[in-house]
Amino acid sequence: MTAGPTAPSTGLIEEAALLLSLAARPVIWAGGGAVAARAWDELGEVAELLGAPVVTSTSGKGALSETHPLAVGSLFGAPEVARLLGQADAALAVGTSFSARSTKRWQIPLPLQLFHIDIDPEVFSRRYPARSEMLGDARAVLAQLAAALSARPPGPAREGAAVRVSAVREAARERLLAAGPPPASIEALRRAIPAEIPTVWDAGPVRWGLPLFPVPVPGTFHAPARDADAGFAPVAALGLARQRRGPAVALVSAGDVGDLGPLAEAGLPVVVLAFEGEAASPTLHDADVRAVRADDEPGLGLAIAEALAAAAPTVIDVGLPFAS
């Protein structure tokens, strides 16, 4: 039996707390390991103690509620966020391997004063050199770090942090919205899907959903692996529906709905939202698979509400303007 990772030494935690608390412009980069560890409370506490903005990777989106005043979210494609990271004098990385997608093939700058928490020792210094490597579960290590930071005087970054983060976040969102779907469409989609319902995004919709779809409830956003097959999202949503014994939503391009046979057989309320105009017909014509169309916000809201309450999967062809 393989032993789990040991906790970081008290010395490592204390050193990280000291140097991070002295930083004038600290940042936090949170990845999928923070989501897997369900470390959102601890992540938020450390961010608040440091006054540090939290940028999330592709798999880390939703590691911190995007309504949190220090949440930048997954806006790493905007130059405003690259500038924020490049000007930082210390960074805390949590549960991340620094994927090529999230870092623009490792072109996004991070400071040399980098403190890295991860459960996998193989990721340390693989892409970005770490000053300190803290091996362990993200939630447990963040709790240790929060306790050490709480014992220290407030750092220089805490005052006015929320205002600075808000300015970066809004500028980055405006820039990305200018090249993406109409803001009204994003807002309509967010209003139509209850915040606590998990969403799974295929490769097409994730291009605009990753940076722009708000995630107020941590752990509810799921993006595909880079090499995921078409039809990934409905199957993954089915897995979530089984796990939580409740509904889940898959977002796909119209041509990537995939085989809905497993969904029909399961008889669970998995909602498949198909974008790009053409009607999305299930490859399995089963009476248990409903197919409807929504061309405006009221129609989308009603269709999703009915589908979430159904005892079978539903495909909704979304006629609102989206780019995917």
C-alpha positions as CSV (number, residue, x, y, z in Angstrom):
1,M,0.0,0.0,0.0
2,T,1.4,3.4,-1.0
3,A,1.6,6.0,1.7
4,G,-0.1,9.3,1.1
5,P,1.9,12.5,0.9
6,T,3.4,13.8,4.2
7,A,2.4,17.2,5.5
8,P,4.9,20.0,4.9
9,S,7.1,20.9,7.8
10,T,6.2,23.6,10.2
11,G,9.3,25.5,9.0
12,L,8.1,25.5,5.4
13,I,4.7,26.7,6.4
14,E,6.1,29.5,8.6
15,E,8.6,30.6,5.9
16,A,5.8,30.8,3.3
17,A,3.6,32.7,5.7
18,L,6.3,35.2,6.5
19,L,7.4,35.9,2.9
20,L,3.9,35.9,1.5
21,S,2.7,38.3,4.2
22,L,5.5,40.7,3.4
23,A,4.7,40.8,-0.3
24,A,3.3,44.1,-1.6
25,R,1.7,42.4,-4.7
26,P,1.0,38.7,-3.9
27,V,-1.1,36.6,-6.2
28,I,-2.7,33.1,-6.0
29,W,-2.9,30.7,-8.9
30,A,-5.4,27.9,-8.2
31,G,-5.7,24.7,-10.2
32,G,-7.8,21.6,-10.4
33,G,-6.2,20.2,-7.2
34,A,-7.9,23.0,-5.2
35,V,-11.2,21.9,-6.7
36,A,-10.6,18.2,-6.1
37,A,-9.7,18.9,-2.5
38,R,-12.8,21.1,-2.0
39,A,-10.5,23.7,-0.6
40,W,-12.6,26.8,-1.5
41,D,-13.1,28.0,2.1
42,E,-9.4,27.6,3.0
43,L,-8.4,29.2,-0.4
44,G,-10.7,32.2,0.3
45,E,-9.3,32.6,3.9
46,V,-5.7,32.6,2.7
47,A,-6.5,35.1,-0.1
48,E,-8.2,37.4,2.4
49,L,-5.3,37.2,4.9
50,L,-2.9,38.1,2.1
51,G,-5.0,40.5,0.1
52,A,-4.2,38.4,-2.9
53,P,-6.2,38.1,-6.1
54,V,-7.0,34.6,-7.1
55,V,-6.6,33.5,-10.7
56,T,-7.9,30.1,-11.6
57,S,-6.6,27.7,-14.4
58,T,-8.8,25.8,-16.8
59,S,-9.4,23.0,-14.4
60,G,-9.3,25.3,-11.4
61,K,-12.3,27.5,-12.5
62,G,-14.7,27.6,-9.5
63,A,-12.0,26.8,-6.9
64,L,-13.1,30.1,-5.4
65,S,-16.6,31.5,-5.9
66,E,-16.5,34.1,-8.6
67,T,-18.6,36.4,-6.5
68,H,-15.7,36.6,-4.0
69,P,-14.2,40.1,-4.0
70,L,-10.7,38.7,-4.6
71,A,-11.7,36.3,-7.4
72,V,-10.2,37.1,-10.8
73,G,-11.5,33.8,-12.2
74,S,-10.3,32.1,-15.4
75,L,-9.6,35.4,-17.3
76,F,-5.9,34.5,-17.9
77,G,-6.3,35.1,-21.6
78,A,-6.6,38.9,-21.0
79,P,-3.5,41.1,-21.0
80,E,-4.8,42.8,-17.8
81,V,-4.4,39.5,-15.9
82,A,-1.0,38.7,-17.5
83,R,0.1,42.1,-16.3
84,L,-1.3,41.4,-12.8
85,L,0.7,38.2,-12.6
86,G,3.8,39.7,-14.1
87,Q,3.9,42.5,-11.6
88,A,3.4,40.3,-8.6
89,D,6.3,40.0,-6.2
90,A,5.2,36.7,-4.7
91,A,2.8,33.9,-5.8
92,L,1.1,31.0,-4.2
93,A,0.3,28.1,-6.6
94,V,-2.3,25.6,-5.3
95,G,-3.0,22.2,-6.9
96,T,-1.7,23.0,-10.4
97,S,0.6,21.6,-13.0
98,F,0.6,24.8,-15.0
99,S,-1.0,23.4,-18.1
100,A,0.0,24.7,-21.5
101,R,-3.6,25.9,-22.1
102,S,-3.9,28.0,-19.0
103,T,-0.4,29.5,-19.2
104,K,-0.3,30.1,-23.0
105,R,2.4,27.4,-23.2
106,W,4.1,28.8,-20.1
107,Q,4.4,32.4,-21.5
108,I,2.3,33.9,-18.7
109,P,4.8,35.4,-16.2
110,L,5.0,34.3,-12.6
111,P,7.4,35.7,-9.9
112,L,10.5,33.8,-8.8
113,Q,9.1,34.0,-5.3
114,L,6.8,31.1,-6.0
115,F,5.3,28.9,-3.2
116,H,3.8,25.7,-4.6
117,I,1.3,23.4,-2.9
118,D,0.4,20.1,-4.5
119,I,-0.4,16.5,-3.7
120,D,1.9,15.3,-6.6
121,P,5.6,15.9,-6.1
122,E,6.2,15.4,-9.9
123,V,4.7,18.8,-10.7
124,F,7.1,20.9,-8.6
125,S,9.4,23.1,-10.7
126,R,8.5,21.2,-13.9
127,R,7.2,24.4,-15.6
128,Y,7.9,27.2,-13.2
129,P,10.7,27.1,-10.6
130,A,9.4,27.1,-7.0
131,R,11.2,28.7,-4.1
132,S,9.2,26.4,-1.8
133,E,7.5,23.0,-2.5
134,M,4.8,22.1,0.0
135,L,3.6,18.5,-0.6
136,G,0.2,17.6,0.6
137,D,-3.6,17.9,0.2
138,A,-4.5,21.4,-0.9
139,R,-7.2,21.9,1.7
140,A,-5.0,20.7,4.6
141,V,-2.0,22.7,3.6
142,L,-4.0,25.9,3.0
143,A,-5.5,25.4,6.5
144,Q,-2.0,25.3,8.0
145,L,-1.0,28.3,6.0
146,A,-4.1,30.3,7.1
147,A,-3.3,29.5,10.7
148,A,0.3,30.7,10.3
149,L,-0.8,33.9,8.5
150,S,-3.4,34.6,11.1
151,A,-0.7,34.8,13.7
152,R,1.2,37.5,11.7
153,P,0.5,41.2,11.4
154,P,-1.6,42.1,8.3
155,G,0.6,42.5,5.2
156,P,0.8,45.6,3.0
157,A,-1.4,44.1,0.3
158,R,-4.6,43.8,2.3
159,E,-5.7,47.4,2.2
160,G,-7.7,48.2,-0.9
161,A,-7.2,44.7,-2.4
162,A,-10.8,44.2,-3.4
163,V,-10.9,47.4,-5.3
164,R,-7.7,46.6,-7.2
165,V,-9.0,43.1,-8.1
166,S,-12.4,44.5,-9.2
167,A,-10.7,46.9,-11.6
168,V,-8.6,44.1,-13.2
169,R,-11.5,41.7,-13.4
170,E,-13.9,44.1,-15.0
171,A,-11.4,45.4,-17.5
172,A,-10.5,41.8,-18.5
173,R,-14.1,40.7,-18.8
174,E,-15.0,43.7,-21.0
175,R,-12.1,42.9,-23.3
176,L,-13.0,39.2,-23.7
177,L,-16.8,40.0,-24.0
178,A,-16.0,42.3,-26.9
179,A,-14.7,39.2,-28.9
180,G,-17.2,36.7,-27.4
181,P,-20.9,36.1,-27.1
182,P,-23.2,39.0,-26.4
183,P,-23.2,39.7,-22.6
184,A,-27.0,39.3,-22.6
185,S,-26.7,35.7,-23.8
186,I,-24.2,34.9,-21.1
187,E,-26.4,36.5,-18.5
188,A,-29.5,34.6,-19.8
189,L,-27.7,31.3,-19.6
190,R,-26.5,32.0,-16.1
191,R,-30.0,32.9,-15.0
192,A,-31.5,29.9,-16.6
193,I,-29.1,27.3,-14.9
194,P,-29.4,27.3,-11.1
195,A,-26.1,28.1,-9.6
196,E,-25.9,24.8,-7.6
197,I,-26.4,22.6,-10.7
198,P,-23.1,21.3,-12.1
199,T,-22.2,22.1,-15.7
200,V,-19.9,20.2,-18.0
201,W,-18.5,21.9,-21.0
202,D,-17.3,20.4,-24.3
203,A,-14.4,21.9,-26.2
204,G,-16.4,24.3,-28.4
205,P,-18.5,26.1,-25.7
206,V,-15.7,26.1,-23.2
207,R,-13.8,28.6,-25.3
208,W,-16.2,31.3,-24.2
209,G,-17.6,29.7,-21.1
210,L,-14.3,29.3,-19.3
211,P,-13.5,33.0,-19.0
212,L,-17.0,34.5,-19.1
213,F,-19.6,32.2,-17.5
214,P,-19.9,33.2,-13.8
215,V,-19.5,30.4,-11.3
216,P,-20.8,31.5,-7.9
217,V,-20.9,28.0,-6.4
218,P,-17.4,26.4,-6.2
219,G,-17.0,23.0,-7.7
220,T,-19.8,23.3,-10.2
221,F,-17.8,24.0,-13.4
222,H,-16.2,21.1,-15.3
223,A,-14.1,21.5,-18.4
224,P,-12.8,18.7,-20.7
225,A,-9.3,17.4,-20.9
226,R,-7.5,18.8,-23.9
227,D,-7.7,15.5,-25.7
228,A,-11.3,14.6,-24.7
229,D,-13.4,13.0,-27.4
230,A,-16.5,14.7,-28.9
231,G,-19.5,13.8,-26.7
232,F,-17.4,14.0,-23.5
233,A,-19.8,16.4,-21.8
234,P,-23.0,14.4,-21.8
235,V,-21.3,11.3,-20.6
236,A,-19.5,13.3,-17.8
237,A,-22.7,15.0,-16.9
238,L,-24.4,11.6,-16.6
239,G,-21.6,10.6,-14.2
240,L,-22.2,13.7,-12.1
241,A,-26.0,13.1,-12.1
242,R,-25.5,9.5,-10.8
243,Q,-23.0,10.7,-8.2
244,R,-25.1,13.5,-6.8
245,R,-28.5,11.8,-7.5
246,G,-29.7,15.0,-9.1
247,P,-29.6,16.9,-12.4
248,A,-26.6,18.0,-14.4
249,V,-26.1,20.1,-17.5
250,A,-23.9,19.4,-20.5
251,L,-23.0,22.2,-22.9
252,V,-21.9,21.1,-26.4
253,S,-21.6,22.3,-30.0
254,A,-24.6,21.1,-32.0
255,G,-22.5,18.6,-34.0
256,D,-21.0,17.0,-30.9
257,V,-24.1,15.9,-29.0
258,G,-22.9,12.3,-29.3
259,D,-24.7,9.0,-28.6
260,L,-27.4,9.6,-26.0
261,G,-28.1,5.9,-25.5
262,P,-26.5,5.8,-22.0
263,L,-28.4,8.9,-20.9
264,A,-31.7,7.4,-22.1
265,E,-31.1,4.1,-20.3
266,A,-30.2,5.9,-17.1
267,G,-33.4,7.9,-17.0
268,L,-31.8,10.8,-15.2
269,P,-32.4,14.6,-15.7
270,V,-29.3,15.3,-17.7
271,V,-29.8,18.4,-19.8
272,V,-27.8,18.8,-23.0
273,L,-27.6,22.3,-24.3
274,A,-26.6,22.3,-28.0
275,F,-25.2,25.5,-29.5
276,E,-24.6,26.7,-33.1
277,G,-28.0,26.9,-34.6
278,E,-28.8,23.6,-36.4
279,A,-31.3,21.5,-34.6
280,A,-29.5,18.9,-32.5
281,S,-31.1,15.5,-33.1
282,P,-30.2,12.7,-30.7
283,T,-28.4,9.8,-32.4
284,L,-30.7,7.4,-30.5
285,H,-34.4,8.2,-31.3
286,D,-35.8,7.1,-28.0
287,A,-39.1,8.2,-26.4
288,D,-37.2,9.0,-23.2
289,V,-35.0,11.6,-24.9
290,R,-36.8,14.9,-25.3
291,A,-35.6,17.4,-27.9
292,V,-36.8,21.0,-27.8
293,R,-35.6,24.4,-29.0
294,A,-35.2,27.7,-27.2
295,D,-34.9,30.9,-29.3
296,D,-35.1,33.6,-26.6
297,E,-34.3,34.0,-22.9
298,P,-37.8,33.2,-21.6
299,G,-37.9,30.1,-23.7
300,L,-34.4,29.1,-22.6
301,G,-35.3,29.5,-18.9
302,L,-38.5,27.6,-19.3
303,A,-36.9,24.8,-21.3
304,I,-34.1,24.3,-18.8
305,A,-36.5,24.4,-15.8
306,E,-38.7,21.7,-17.3
307,A,-35.7,19.6,-18.3
308,L,-34.2,19.8,-14.8
309,A,-37.5,18.6,-13.4
310,A,-37.9,15.7,-15.8
311,A,-37.1,12.1,-15.2
312,A,-35.2,11.7,-18.5
313,P,-32.6,13.5,-20.5
314,T,-33.4,16.5,-22.7
315,V,-31.6,18.0,-25.6
316,I,-32.2,21.8,-26.0
317,D,-31.2,23.4,-29.2
318,V,-30.2,26.9,-28.2
319,G,-31.1,29.6,-30.7
320,L,-29.7,32.5,-28.8
321,P,-26.5,34.0,-30.3
322,F,-23.3,32.4,-28.9
323,A,-19.9,31.9,-30.3
324,S,-18.3,28.5,-29.8
